[in-house]
Amino acid sequence: GAIILEQMEVLIRQTLEEAKESKITKEDAQLVQDRMSHQFFDSSPCYLHEIWSPTSISKSFPNSDWSGFSRSAYYLGSAFSLSLWNLGTFSLHRPRQLWRNMEDSLCRHQVYAYSTADMLSDSYRVEQLIETRRSKGIDVSVLKYEDSGHCTLFRDHEEEYLKTVHTALRNSIERAGGSK
């Protein structure tokens, strides 16, 4: 999800700042930018590493009913494929490019929900991103855990997670001029 948002922002920035027509009009770009003022990241953005490991991929599927051999084959194949794709498409700088764009996001209000136990989302990098965003005056809320895998925050901490989501939505509606 964060990669799609990042690419939408790149397109908006190019359209508005570089004063060139692209795949969207300036009016559409401005409309999308105005509506992208609030974001909620769950177990993301993942800090993309150049080489993926089977361990990190296996942690993102903690409840698989596959046999041990099938899981191992899938994880090894996935890690190899992702690493080969990254190298084969000359995307070695893509992780750093994504992160720079995330640091300069157009969004003014963000919530980051993550866990230090998540093998795909590098919590140290997410914390650096949070500090960078805050230093730029961005309103950032954080929901941090020490015990959840990738995309398992809702399952592991449902009550607090839902409270955070509801608070973020309520704040978003109030900032947009809506009723409580």
C-alpha positions as a Markdown table, in Angstrom:
| # | Residue | x | y | z |
|---|---|---|---|---|
| 1 | Gly | 0.0 | 0.0 | 0.0 |
| 2 | Ala | 2.7 | 2.5 | 0.9 |
| 3 | Ile | 4.4 | 1.9 | -2.5 |
| 4 | Ile | 1.2 | 2.8 | -4.3 |
| 5 | Leu | 0.7 | 6.0 | -2.2 |
| 6 | Glu | 4.3 | 6.9 | -2.8 |
| 7 | Gln | 3.9 | 6.6 | -6.5 |
| 8 | Met | 0.6 | 8.6 | -6.4 |
| 9 | Glu | 2.5 | 11.4 | -4.6 |
| 10 | Val | 5.3 | 11.4 | -7.1 |
| 11 | Leu | 2.8 | 11.8 | -9.9 |
| 12 | Ile | 1.0 | 14.6 | -8.0 |
| 13 | Arg | 4.3 | 16.4 | -7.2 |
| 14 | Gln | 5.4 | 16.1 | -10.9 |
| 15 | Thr | 2.1 | 17.5 | -12.1 |
| 16 | Leu | 1.9 | 20.4 | -9.6 |
| 17 | Glu | 5.5 | 21.4 | -9.1 |
| 18 | Glu | 7.0 | 20.8 | -12.5 |
| 19 | Ala | 4.1 | 22.5 | -14.2 |
| 20 | Lys | 3.8 | 19.8 | -16.8 |
| 21 | Glu | 0.8 | 17.8 | -17.9 |
| 22 | Ser | 1.1 | 14.2 | -17.2 |
| 23 | Lys | -1.4 | 11.3 | -16.9 |
| 24 | Ile | -3.6 | 13.6 | -14.8 |
| 25 | Thr | -4.6 | 17.2 | -14.9 |
| 26 | Lys | -3.4 | 19.8 | -12.4 |
| 27 | Glu | -6.9 | 20.1 | -11.1 |
| 28 | Asp | -7.2 | 16.4 | -10.5 |
| 29 | Ala | -3.7 | 16.4 | -8.9 |
| 30 | Gln | -4.7 | 19.2 | -6.5 |
| 31 | Leu | -7.9 | 17.4 | -5.6 |
| 32 | Val | -6.1 | 14.1 | -4.8 |
| 33 | Gln | -3.5 | 16.0 | -2.8 |
| 34 | Asp | -6.2 | 17.7 | -0.7 |
| 35 | Arg | -7.8 | 14.3 | 0.0 |
| 36 | Met | -4.6 | 12.6 | 0.9 |
| 37 | Ser | -4.0 | 14.7 | 4.0 |
| 38 | His | -4.4 | 11.7 | 6.4 |
| 39 | Gln | -2.8 | 8.3 | 6.2 |
| 40 | Phe | -2.8 | 5.2 | 8.5 |
| 41 | Phe | 0.1 | 2.7 | 8.0 |
| 42 | Asp | -0.3 | -0.8 | 9.5 |
| 43 | Ser | 3.0 | -2.7 | 9.5 |
| 44 | Ser | 4.3 | -0.4 | 6.9 |
| 45 | Pro | 5.9 | 1.2 | 5.1 |
| 46 | Cys | 8.2 | -1.7 | 4.9 |
| 47 | Tyr | 11.8 | -0.7 | 4.5 |
| 48 | Leu | 12.7 | -2.5 | 1.4 |
| 49 | His | 16.0 | -4.3 | 1.6 |
| 50 | Glu | 18.0 | -5.1 | -1.5 |
| 51 | Ile | 18.1 | -8.8 | -0.7 |
| 52 | Trp | 15.1 | -10.7 | 0.8 |
| 53 | Ser | 15.5 | -13.6 | 3.2 |
| 54 | Pro | 13.3 | -16.7 | 3.5 |
| 55 | Thr | 13.0 | -15.9 | 7.3 |
| 56 | Ser | 11.4 | -12.5 | 6.7 |
| 57 | Ile | 9.0 | -13.9 | 4.1 |
| 58 | Ser | 8.0 | -16.8 | 6.3 |
| 59 | Lys | 7.2 | -14.5 | 9.2 |
| 60 | Ser | 4.6 | -12.7 | 7.1 |
| 61 | Phe | 2.6 | -16.0 | 6.8 |
| 62 | Pro | 2.5 | -17.3 | 10.4 |
| 63 | Asn | -0.6 | -19.5 | 10.3 |
| 64 | Ser | 0.0 | -21.5 | 7.1 |
| 65 | Asp | -1.5 | -25.0 | 6.9 |
| 66 | Trp | 1.1 | -26.1 | 4.3 |
| 67 | Ser | 3.6 | -28.8 | 5.1 |
| 68 | Gly | 7.0 | -27.8 | 6.3 |
| 69 | Phe | 8.6 | -28.8 | 3.0 |
| 70 | Ser | 6.0 | -26.8 | 1.0 |
| 71 | Arg | 6.4 | -23.7 | 3.2 |
| 72 | Ser | 10.2 | -23.9 | 2.9 |
| 73 | Ala | 10.1 | -24.3 | -0.9 |
| 74 | Tyr | 7.7 | -21.4 | -1.2 |
| 75 | Tyr | 9.7 | -19.1 | 1.1 |
| 76 | Leu | 13.0 | -19.9 | -0.7 |
| 77 | Gly | 11.4 | -19.4 | -4.1 |
| 78 | Ser | 9.8 | -16.1 | -3.0 |
| 79 | Ala | 13.1 | -14.8 | -1.5 |
| 80 | Phe | 15.1 | -15.8 | -4.5 |
| 81 | Ser | 12.5 | -14.3 | -7.0 |
| 82 | Leu | 12.2 | -11.0 | -5.1 |
| 83 | Ser | 16.0 | -10.6 | -4.8 |
| 84 | Leu | 16.5 | -11.6 | -8.5 |
| 85 | Trp | 13.8 | -9.2 | -9.6 |
| 86 | Asn | 15.4 | -6.4 | -7.6 |
| 87 | Leu | 18.8 | -7.1 | -9.2 |
| 88 | Gly | 17.5 | -7.9 | -12.7 |
| 89 | Thr | 15.5 | -4.7 | -13.0 |
| 90 | Phe | 18.4 | -2.6 | -11.8 |
| 91 | Ser | 16.3 | -1.5 | -8.8 |
| 92 | Leu | 19.1 | -1.4 | -6.3 |
| 93 | His | 18.3 | 2.3 | -5.5 |
| 94 | Arg | 14.6 | 1.8 | -5.4 |
| 95 | Pro | 14.5 | 1.2 | -1.6 |
| 96 | Arg | 16.3 | 4.4 | -0.9 |
| 97 | Gln | 14.2 | 6.3 | -3.4 |
| 98 | Leu | 11.0 | 5.0 | -1.8 |
| 99 | Trp | 12.2 | 6.0 | 1.7 |
| 100 | Arg | 13.2 | 9.6 | 0.5 |
| 101 | Asn | 9.7 | 10.0 | -1.0 |
| 102 | Met | 8.1 | 8.8 | 2.2 |
| 103 | Glu | 10.2 | 11.3 | 4.2 |
| 104 | Asp | 8.8 | 14.1 | 2.0 |
| 105 | Ser | 5.2 | 12.8 | 1.8 |
| 106 | Leu | 2.6 | 15.4 | 1.0 |
| 107 | Cys | 0.4 | 14.0 | 3.8 |
| 108 | Arg | 0.1 | 16.2 | 6.9 |
| 109 | His | -1.4 | 13.7 | 9.4 |
| 110 | Gln | -0.1 | 10.1 | 9.7 |
| 111 | Val | -0.5 | 7.1 | 12.1 |
| 112 | Tyr | 2.1 | 4.4 | 12.1 |
| 113 | Ala | 1.1 | 1.1 | 13.7 |
| 114 | Tyr | 4.0 | -1.4 | 13.8 |
| 115 | Ser | 5.9 | -4.0 | 15.9 |
| 116 | Thr | 9.5 | -4.4 | 16.6 |
| 117 | Ala | 8.9 | -8.2 | 16.1 |
| 118 | Asp | 7.8 | -7.7 | 12.5 |
| 119 | Met | 10.4 | -9.2 | 10.2 |
| 120 | Leu | 9.3 | -7.3 | 7.1 |
| 121 | Ser | 8.9 | -3.8 | 8.5 |
| 122 | Asp | 12.2 | -2.6 | 9.8 |
| 123 | Ser | 11.1 | -0.9 | 13.1 |
| 124 | Tyr | 14.4 | 1.1 | 13.4 |
| 125 | Arg | 13.8 | 2.6 | 10.0 |
| 126 | Val | 10.1 | 3.3 | 10.7 |
| 127 | Glu | 11.2 | 5.1 | 13.9 |
| 128 | Gln | 13.7 | 7.2 | 11.9 |
| 129 | Leu | 10.9 | 8.0 | 9.4 |
| 130 | Ile | 8.6 | 9.0 | 12.3 |
| 131 | Glu | 11.2 | 11.4 | 13.7 |
| 132 | Thr | 12.0 | 12.8 | 10.3 |
| 133 | Arg | 8.3 | 13.5 | 9.7 |
| 134 | Arg | 7.8 | 15.1 | 13.1 |
| 135 | Ser | 10.9 | 17.3 | 12.6 |
| 136 | Lys | 9.1 | 18.6 | 9.5 |
| 137 | Gly | 6.0 | 19.6 | 11.5 |
| 138 | Ile | 3.9 | 16.6 | 10.5 |
| 139 | Asp | 1.3 | 15.4 | 13.0 |
| 140 | Val | 2.3 | 11.8 | 13.6 |
| 141 | Ser | 0.7 | 9.3 | 16.0 |
| 142 | Val | 2.3 | 6.0 | 16.9 |
| 143 | Leu | 1.0 | 2.6 | 17.9 |
| 144 | Lys | 4.0 | 0.4 | 18.7 |
| 145 | Tyr | 4.2 | -3.1 | 19.9 |
| 146 | Glu | 7.0 | -5.6 | 20.7 |
| 147 | Asp | 5.2 | -8.9 | 20.0 |
| 148 | Ser | 3.3 | -8.9 | 16.7 |
| 149 | Gly | 4.3 | -10.3 | 13.3 |
| 150 | His | 3.7 | -8.6 | 10.0 |
| 151 | Cys | 0.1 | -7.4 | 9.6 |
| 152 | Thr | -1.0 | -9.2 | 12.8 |
| 153 | Leu | -1.5 | -6.1 | 14.9 |
| 154 | Phe | -5.3 | -6.1 | 14.7 |
| 155 | Arg | -5.5 | -9.8 | 15.6 |
| 156 | Asp | -3.0 | -9.5 | 18.5 |
| 157 | His | -4.2 | -6.2 | 19.9 |
| 158 | Glu | -7.8 | -5.7 | 18.6 |
| 159 | Glu | -9.2 | -3.3 | 21.3 |
| 160 | Glu | -6.3 | -0.8 | 21.2 |
| 161 | Tyr | -5.9 | -1.1 | 17.5 |
| 162 | Leu | -9.6 | -0.3 | 16.9 |
| 163 | Lys | -9.5 | 2.6 | 19.3 |
| 164 | Thr | -6.5 | 4.1 | 17.4 |
| 165 | Val | -8.3 | 3.6 | 14.1 |
| 166 | His | -11.5 | 5.3 | 15.4 |
| 167 | Thr | -9.5 | 8.2 | 16.9 |
| 168 | Ala | -7.6 | 8.7 | 13.6 |
| 169 | Leu | -10.9 | 8.6 | 11.6 |
| 170 | Arg | -12.6 | 11.0 | 14.0 |
| 171 | Asn | -9.7 | 13.4 | 13.8 |
| 172 | Ser | -9.6 | 13.2 | 10.1 |
| 173 | Ile | -13.3 | 14.0 | 9.8 |
| 174 | Glu | -13.0 | 16.9 | 12.2 |
| 175 | Arg | -10.1 | 18.4 | 10.3 |
| 176 | Ala | -12.0 | 18.2 | 7.1 |
| 177 | Gly | -14.8 | 20.2 | 8.7 |
| 178 | Gly | -17.2 | 17.3 | 9.3 |
| 179 | Ser | -19.2 | 16.5 | 12.4 |
| 180 | Lys | -18.0 | 14.3 | 15.2 |
